[in-house]
Amino acid sequence: VDGMAGQEYSCDNVGACAGSETGSTCTWTRRLCVSCVESGGEVRIRVQTNGLPDHCYSSPVLAPLALDVDFSAVFSPGLDTATPKEAPSTQAAVD
């Protein structure tokens, strides 16, 4: 994720800065890529992000932290509702 192109954001007076600060202006780079791939009859969605915001924020103590996420999952998988994997019948079974 760190090597991906991103969008640069700048805001004044955010408090704790999530990037670099010049005077009262904080500048950070948000990275987000969402893609779909079909392989073997299955469609997968992939999300890659650093988790930084796409808008100005106000955080007097802690700045937003970049957290690289690269996640993929089957998109809209078929569900067999007739035979579910789990069928709890009590609250205790759910807990």
Disulfide bonds with the S-S distance in Angstrom:
Cys11-Cys56 1.86
Cys17-Cys26 2.01
